[in-house]
Amino acid sequence: MTVRRRDYSTLPSLDKYKGADDTDLYYREYDAIGGSIRGSAVLVHGSSADSKSLHPMARALAAAGLRVFALDVRGHGSSGKKGQIDYTALLNQSNLTGTSLDIQCYFLPP
């Protein structure tokens, strides 16, 4: 059995913005590769992961010309205290306007 290892040599460093409750929330930004930016994508990891787990997908989207933001959801990765996740607050934190991201995200319930 061959084990494939992920290449994290190009993993961007974490940047942060302040949540509504003054908690530091973290993300990774991937610049679009090539000419002009064709759009933006915000990636949100699953319940047991963090922004690092999104690295392969973020790189592929950046290679396709998208500016990509991979979030560390509150209580995961470097964002906030582990084990304390308020999903209502998470939805409220999705407005990133005025942060260094300066974008607005909307998460819809399933």
Secondary structure, 3 states (H helix, E strand, C coil): CCCCCCCCCCCCCCEEEECCCCCEEEEEEECCCCCCCCEEEEEECCCCCCHHHHHHHHHHHHHCCEEEEEECCCCCCCCCCCCCCCHHHHHHCCECCCCCCCCECCCCCC
